[in-house]
Amino acid sequence: MASLTEEQVEQFHREGYLLVEALFDPEADIEPITEEYKGVLDNLANELYANGEISSIYADLPFGQRLIEIYKESGKVHAQYFDFSLPQADVREDTPLWVGPAVFNALRNEKLLDAVESIIGPEIYSNPVQHVRLKPPEHLTPKDAEGRVQLGKTPVRQDNGVILPEADQTDMLTVWFPLWDATVENGCLVVWPQSHRQGLLDHCPSHGGLRIPGKLLNGKAKSMPMKRGDALFMHKLTIHASHSNHSANIRWSFDLRYNPIGQPTGRGSFPGFIARSRQNEATELRDPAEWARLWHAARHTLATEGMGRFNRWSAESPVCA
Ligand SMILES: O=C(O)CCC(=O)C(=O)O
Protein backbone atom coordinates (compact mmCIF):
# COMPACT_ATOMS: atom_id res chain seq x y z
CA MET A 1 0.00 0.00 0.00
CA ALA A 2 1.23 3.46 -0.86
CA SER A 3 -1.06 5.13 1.70
CA LEU A 4 -0.19 8.64 2.79
CA THR A 5 0.97 9.26 6.35
CA GLU A 6 -1.19 11.16 8.81
CA GLU A 7 1.15 14.14 8.50
CA GLN A 8 0.80 14.13 4.73
CA VAL A 9 -2.99 14.08 4.93
CA GLU A 10 -2.87 16.83 7.52
CA GLN A 11 -0.60 18.88 5.27
CA PHE A 12 -3.02 18.42 2.39
CA HIS A 13 -5.91 19.76 4.46
CA ARG A 14 -3.86 22.60 5.96
CA GLU A 15 -2.11 23.84 2.81
CA GLY A 16 -4.60 22.73 0.15
CA TYR A 17 -1.97 20.71 -1.69
CA LEU A 18 0.51 17.91 -1.09
CA LEU A 19 3.56 17.01 -3.14
CA VAL A 20 4.49 13.32 -2.91
CA GLU A 21 7.94 12.63 -4.28
CA ALA A 22 8.57 9.35 -6.11
CA LEU A 23 5.01 8.07 -5.71
CA PHE A 24 5.42 6.33 -9.05
CA ASP A 25 8.16 4.13 -10.35
CA PRO A 26 9.17 5.97 -13.54
CA GLU A 27 9.95 2.74 -15.39
CA ALA A 28 6.97 0.67 -14.33
CA ASP A 29 4.31 3.38 -14.07
CA ILE A 30 5.26 6.26 -16.38
CA GLU A 31 7.18 4.63 -19.22
CA PRO A 32 4.18 2.62 -20.54
CA ILE A 33 2.25 5.88 -20.90
CA THR A 34 4.98 7.69 -22.81
CA GLU A 35 5.49 4.62 -24.99
CA GLU A 36 1.80 4.53 -25.86
CA TYR A 37 1.85 8.21 -26.82
CA LYS A 38 4.69 7.57 -29.29
CA GLY A 39 2.17 5.60 -31.32
CA VAL A 40 -0.38 8.41 -31.03
CA LEU A 41 2.15 10.92 -32.36
CA ASP A 42 2.99 8.50 -35.15
CA ASN A 43 -0.70 8.34 -36.12
CA LEU A 44 -0.95 12.12 -36.11
CA ALA A 45 2.18 12.48 -38.24
CA ASN A 46 0.90 9.96 -40.76
CA GLU A 47 -2.53 11.59 -40.98
CA LEU A 48 -1.16 15.10 -41.48
CA TYR A 49 1.34 13.84 -44.03
CA ALA A 50 -1.38 12.00 -45.95
CA ASN A 51 -3.45 15.22 -45.97
CA GLY A 52 -0.51 17.22 -47.29
CA GLU A 53 -0.32 19.33 -44.12
CA ILE A 54 3.29 18.42 -43.35
CA SER A 55 6.16 17.59 -45.70
CA SER A 56 7.73 14.87 -43.53
CA ILE A 57 6.57 12.57 -40.75
CA TYR A 58 9.75 13.48 -38.81
CA ALA A 59 10.16 9.84 -37.78
CA ASP A 60 13.82 10.28 -36.79
CA LEU A 61 13.21 13.01 -34.23
CA PRO A 62 12.82 12.26 -30.51
CA PHE A 63 9.24 12.61 -29.22
CA GLY A 64 9.36 16.21 -28.02
CA GLN A 65 11.16 17.62 -31.05
CA ARG A 66 8.91 15.64 -33.36
CA LEU A 67 5.79 17.09 -31.74
CA ILE A 68 7.22 20.62 -31.91
CA GLU A 69 8.08 20.28 -35.62
CA ILE A 70 4.70 18.80 -36.48
CA TYR A 71 2.82 21.57 -34.65
CA LYS A 72 5.06 24.22 -36.21
CA GLU A 73 4.79 23.00 -39.77
CA SER A 74 1.04 22.34 -39.63
CA GLY A 75 0.55 25.71 -37.89
CA LYS A 76 -1.68 24.03 -35.32
CA VAL A 77 -1.53 22.72 -31.77
CA HIS A 78 -3.20 19.30 -32.00
CA ALA A 79 -3.89 19.04 -28.27
CA GLN A 80 -7.24 17.29 -28.71
CA TYR A 81 -5.59 14.49 -30.67
CA PHE A 82 -3.79 13.34 -27.51
CA ASP A 83 -6.35 14.17 -24.87
CA PHE A 84 -8.45 11.62 -22.98
CA SER A 85 -11.36 13.98 -22.61
CA LEU A 86 -13.54 15.87 -25.07
CA PRO A 87 -13.75 19.59 -25.82
CA GLN A 88 -16.45 21.69 -24.17
CA ALA A 89 -17.88 22.89 -27.50
CA ASP A 90 -18.41 21.63 -31.03
CA VAL A 91 -17.86 17.92 -30.42
CA ARG A 92 -18.28 16.02 -33.69
CA GLU A 93 -18.43 12.31 -34.47
CA ASP A 94 -14.82 12.51 -35.64
CA THR A 95 -13.41 14.69 -32.84
CA PRO A 96 -10.13 12.96 -32.02
CA LEU A 97 -9.30 11.71 -28.53
CA TRP A 98 -6.92 9.15 -27.14
CA VAL A 99 -8.41 6.68 -24.66
CA GLY A 100 -5.75 3.98 -24.81
CA PRO A 101 -5.00 1.20 -22.30
CA ALA A 102 -1.88 2.79 -20.81
CA VAL A 103 -3.89 5.90 -19.99
CA PHE A 104 -6.64 3.79 -18.43
CA ASN A 105 -4.06 1.87 -16.39
CA ALA A 106 -2.68 5.18 -15.13
CA LEU A 107 -6.17 6.21 -13.96
CA ARG A 108 -6.34 2.92 -12.04
CA ASN A 109 -2.73 2.91 -10.83
CA GLU A 110 -2.71 1.18 -7.44
CA LYS A 111 -0.19 3.51 -5.81
CA LEU A 112 -2.15 6.50 -7.00
CA LEU A 113 -5.44 5.06 -5.73
CA ASP A 114 -3.84 4.21 -2.36
CA ALA A 115 -2.85 7.86 -1.96
CA VAL A 116 -6.26 9.06 -3.20
CA GLU A 117 -7.94 6.70 -0.71
CA SER A 118 -5.99 8.34 2.13
CA ILE A 119 -7.65 11.65 1.28
CA ILE A 120 -11.18 10.86 0.02
CA GLY A 121 -11.77 7.36 1.35
CA PRO A 122 -11.99 3.89 -0.20
CA GLU A 123 -14.96 4.35 -2.55
CA ILE A 124 -13.26 6.09 -5.46
CA TYR A 125 -14.80 7.41 -8.66
CA SER A 126 -12.62 8.52 -11.57
CA ASN A 127 -13.98 11.98 -12.40
CA PRO A 128 -13.92 12.69 -16.17
CA VAL A 129 -12.37 16.16 -15.76
CA GLN A 130 -8.96 14.96 -16.88
CA HIS A 131 -6.30 15.92 -19.40
CA VAL A 132 -2.93 15.20 -20.86
CA ARG A 133 -1.03 18.41 -21.54
CA LEU A 134 1.79 18.53 -24.05
CA LYS A 135 2.98 22.12 -24.15
CA PRO A 136 5.58 23.16 -26.69
CA PRO A 137 7.99 25.98 -25.85
CA GLU A 138 5.99 29.19 -26.28
CA HIS A 139 8.37 30.70 -28.83
CA LEU A 140 7.83 27.66 -31.07
CA THR A 141 4.06 27.33 -30.54
CA PRO A 142 1.78 28.22 -33.47
CA LYS A 143 -0.27 31.38 -32.96
CA ASP A 144 -3.96 31.99 -33.59
CA ALA A 145 -5.43 34.62 -35.94
CA GLU A 146 -5.03 37.27 -33.21
CA GLY A 147 -1.32 36.48 -32.81
CA ARG A 148 -1.67 34.67 -29.46
CA VAL A 149 -0.01 31.32 -28.75
CA GLN A 150 -2.56 28.56 -29.29
CA LEU A 151 -1.51 26.80 -26.08
CA GLY A 152 0.44 28.58 -23.39
CA LYS A 153 0.60 28.92 -19.65
CA THR A 154 -2.44 27.87 -17.66
CA PRO A 155 -4.38 30.85 -16.32
CA VAL A 156 -4.92 31.21 -12.56
CA ARG A 157 -7.92 29.11 -11.54
CA GLN A 158 -9.55 26.75 -9.08
CA ASP A 159 -10.71 23.36 -10.33
CA ASN A 160 -14.06 23.93 -8.64
CA GLY A 161 -14.41 26.87 -11.02
CA VAL A 162 -14.24 24.71 -14.15
CA ILE A 163 -17.12 22.41 -13.20
CA LEU A 164 -20.87 22.94 -12.87
CA PRO A 165 -22.38 24.11 -9.55
CA GLU A 166 -24.11 20.75 -9.10
CA ALA A 167 -20.69 19.45 -7.92
CA ASP A 168 -19.91 22.27 -5.48
CA GLN A 169 -20.34 19.88 -2.55
CA THR A 170 -18.34 17.09 -4.23
CA ASP A 171 -15.02 16.20 -2.60
CA MET A 172 -13.14 16.41 -5.88
CA LEU A 173 -9.42 15.76 -5.59
CA THR A 174 -6.96 16.75 -8.32
CA VAL A 175 -3.84 14.69 -9.01
CA TRP A 176 -1.25 16.33 -11.25
CA PHE A 177 1.91 14.54 -12.34
CA PRO A 178 4.58 15.17 -14.97
CA LEU A 179 5.52 12.47 -17.47
CA TRP A 180 8.88 14.21 -17.80
CA ASP A 181 10.48 16.45 -15.19
CA ALA A 182 8.56 19.71 -14.80
CA THR A 183 10.71 22.76 -14.06
CA VAL A 184 10.14 26.47 -13.62
CA GLU A 185 11.72 26.94 -17.03
CA ASN A 186 9.49 24.47 -18.86
CA GLY A 187 6.27 25.57 -17.17
CA CYS A 188 5.66 23.65 -13.94
CA LEU A 189 2.61 24.33 -11.82
CA VAL A 190 2.28 27.21 -9.35
CA VAL A 191 0.02 26.94 -6.29
CA TRP A 192 -1.28 29.46 -3.76
CA PRO A 193 -0.84 27.73 -0.38
CA GLN A 194 -3.92 27.78 1.87
CA SER A 195 -6.00 29.44 -0.85
CA HIS A 196 -8.56 26.64 -0.54
CA ARG A 197 -9.84 28.37 2.60
CA GLN A 198 -11.21 31.38 0.68
CA GLY A 199 -14.09 29.57 -1.00
CA LEU A 200 -14.87 29.70 -4.71
CA LEU A 201 -13.71 32.90 -6.42
CA ASP A 202 -15.17 34.39 -9.59
CA HIS A 203 -13.70 33.13 -12.85
CA CYS A 204 -13.77 34.90 -16.21
CA PRO A 205 -13.76 33.27 -19.64
CA SER A 206 -10.53 34.27 -21.40
CA HIS A 207 -8.06 33.13 -24.03
CA GLY A 208 -6.50 29.99 -22.57
CA GLY A 209 -9.59 29.16 -20.50
CA LEU A 210 -11.23 30.32 -17.30
CA ARG A 211 -9.20 32.75 -15.23
CA ILE A 212 -9.53 34.33 -11.78
CA PRO A 213 -9.08 38.10 -12.22
CA GLY A 214 -5.79 39.31 -10.74
CA LYS A 215 -7.59 41.78 -8.45
CA LEU A 216 -9.14 38.86 -6.53
CA LEU A 217 -5.79 37.24 -5.76
CA ASN A 218 -3.83 37.61 -2.59
CA GLY A 219 -1.11 35.59 -0.89
CA LYS A 220 2.13 34.37 -2.32
CA ALA A 221 2.33 31.76 -5.07
CA LYS A 222 4.72 28.82 -4.88
CA SER A 223 6.33 27.13 -7.89
CA MET A 224 6.15 23.35 -7.85
CA PRO A 225 9.03 21.86 -9.84
CA MET A 226 8.54 18.09 -9.96
CA LYS A 227 10.43 15.02 -11.10
CA ARG A 228 9.04 12.24 -13.26
CA GLY A 229 7.47 9.94 -10.65
CA ASP A 230 6.28 12.72 -8.31
CA ALA A 231 2.60 13.53 -7.84
CA LEU A 232 0.84 16.66 -6.62
CA PHE A 233 -2.52 16.43 -4.87
CA MET A 234 -4.70 19.53 -4.83
CA HIS A 235 -7.94 20.50 -3.12
CA LYS A 236 -10.65 21.59 -5.58
CA LEU A 237 -10.49 25.16 -4.23
CA THR A 238 -6.71 25.52 -4.34
CA ILE A 239 -5.74 28.35 -6.66
CA HIS A 240 -3.15 27.28 -9.20
CA ALA A 241 -1.69 28.14 -12.59
CA SER A 242 1.35 27.19 -14.62
CA HIS A 243 4.47 28.99 -15.74
CA SER A 244 5.11 29.48 -19.45
CA ASN A 245 7.33 26.99 -21.20
CA HIS A 246 10.59 28.83 -21.96
CA SER A 247 12.66 25.67 -22.45
CA ALA A 248 13.66 23.94 -25.68
CA ASN A 249 11.41 20.92 -25.19
CA ILE A 250 7.78 20.15 -24.37
CA ARG A 251 6.23 20.15 -20.89
CA TRP A 252 4.22 16.98 -20.50
CA SER A 253 1.76 16.18 -17.71
CA PHE A 254 -1.46 14.43 -16.69
CA ASP A 255 -4.08 16.06 -14.52
CA LEU A 256 -6.66 13.63 -13.12
CA ARG A 257 -9.52 13.98 -10.69
CA TYR A 258 -11.31 11.66 -8.30
CA ASN A 259 -14.30 11.94 -6.01
CA PRO A 260 -16.20 9.63 -3.67
CA ILE A 261 -18.59 7.35 -5.56
CA GLY A 262 -22.09 8.78 -5.86
CA GLN A 263 -21.16 12.46 -5.81
CA PRO A 264 -21.79 14.55 -8.96
CA THR A 265 -18.69 15.00 -11.13
CA GLY A 266 -19.66 18.46 -12.38
CA ARG A 267 -19.38 17.28 -15.96
CA GLY A 268 -22.22 14.79 -16.25
CA SER A 269 -22.10 14.47 -20.03
CA PHE A 270 -18.63 12.91 -19.83
CA PRO A 271 -18.17 9.36 -18.49
CA GLY A 272 -16.43 8.57 -15.21
CA PHE A 273 -16.09 5.14 -13.66
CA ILE A 274 -15.58 3.34 -10.38
CA ALA A 275 -11.82 3.05 -9.97
CA ARG A 276 -11.87 1.40 -6.55
CA SER A 277 -14.60 0.13 -4.27
CA ARG A 278 -13.64 -1.73 -1.13
CA GLN A 279 -17.35 -2.31 -0.48
CA ASN A 280 -18.14 -3.81 -3.84
CA GLU A 281 -15.11 -4.70 -5.92
CA ALA A 282 -17.28 -6.15 -8.67
CA THR A 283 -18.40 -2.62 -9.60
CA GLU A 284 -14.85 -1.50 -10.47
CA LEU A 285 -14.18 -0.87 -14.13
CA ARG A 286 -11.14 -2.88 -15.14
CA ASP A 287 -11.55 -3.14 -18.88
CA PRO A 288 -9.74 -0.47 -20.90
CA ALA A 289 -11.84 -1.28 -23.98
CA GLU A 290 -15.06 -0.61 -22.05
CA TRP A 291 -13.65 2.71 -20.83
CA ALA A 292 -12.82 3.69 -24.42
CA ARG A 293 -16.32 2.61 -25.49
CA LEU A 294 -17.87 4.92 -22.86
CA TRP A 295 -15.95 7.90 -24.25
CA HIS A 296 -16.84 7.07 -27.84
CA ALA A 297 -20.50 6.76 -26.86
CA ALA A 298 -20.36 10.14 -25.07
CA ARG A 299 -18.81 11.68 -28.17
CA HIS A 300 -21.64 10.30 -30.32
CA THR A 301 -24.28 11.65 -27.94
CA LEU A 302 -22.70 15.11 -27.74
CA ALA A 303 -22.22 15.27 -31.52
CA THR A 304 -25.81 14.31 -32.24
CA GLU A 305 -27.76 15.77 -29.32
CA GLY A 306 -25.85 18.98 -28.56
CA MET A 307 -23.49 20.14 -25.88
CA GLY A 308 -25.18 21.99 -23.00
CA ARG A 309 -23.27 24.13 -20.54
CA PHE A 310 -19.90 23.32 -18.97
CA ASN A 311 -19.46 26.18 -16.52
CA ARG A 312 -21.32 28.95 -14.74
CA TRP A 313 -19.29 32.05 -15.69
CA SER A 314 -19.98 34.95 -18.03
CA ALA A 315 -17.51 37.39 -19.57
CA GLU A 316 -20.21 40.05 -19.07
CA SER A 317 -19.93 39.85 -15.29
CA PRO A 318 -18.70 43.20 -13.78
CA VAL A 319 -15.77 41.42 -12.11
CA CYS A 320 -14.46 40.48 -15.58
CA ALA A 321 -14.43 44.09 -16.83
O1 LIG B 1 -1.00 21.49 -16.34
C1 LIG B 1 -1.40 22.64 -16.29
O2 LIG B 1 -0.80 23.57 -16.83
C2 LIG B 1 -2.67 22.95 -15.54
C3 LIG B 1 -3.42 21.75 -15.13
C4 LIG B 1 -4.58 21.88 -14.27
O3 LIG B 1 -4.71 21.15 -13.34
C5 LIG B 1 -5.63 22.86 -14.52
O4 LIG B 1 -5.71 23.47 -15.55
O5 LIG B 1 -6.47 23.03 -13.65
PDBQT file of the ligand as one rigid body, heavy atoms in Angstrom, charges set to zero:
ROOT
HETATM    1  O1  LIG A 401      -0.998  21.493 -16.338  1.00  0.00    +0.000 OA
HETATM    2  C1  LIG A 401      -1.400  22.643 -16.294  1.00  0.00    +0.000 C 
HETATM    3  O2  LIG A 401      -0.804  23.572 -16.831  1.00  0.00    +0.000 OA
HETATM    4  C2  LIG A 401      -2.670  22.952 -15.543  1.00  0.00    +0.000 C 
HETATM    5  C3  LIG A 401      -3.415  21.746 -15.133  1.00  0.00    +0.000 C 
HETATM    6  C4  LIG A 401      -4.577  21.878 -14.270  1.00  0.00    +0.000 C 
HETATM    7  O3  LIG A 401      -4.708  21.146 -13.343  1.00  0.00    +0.000 OA
HETATM    8  C5  LIG A 401      -5.626  22.859 -14.522  1.00  0.00    +0.000 C 
HETATM    9  O4  LIG A 401      -5.710  23.470 -15.547  1.00  0.00    +0.000 OA
HETATM   10  O5  LIG A 401      -6.467  23.033 -13.650  1.00  0.00    +0.000 OA
ENDROOT
TORSDOF 0
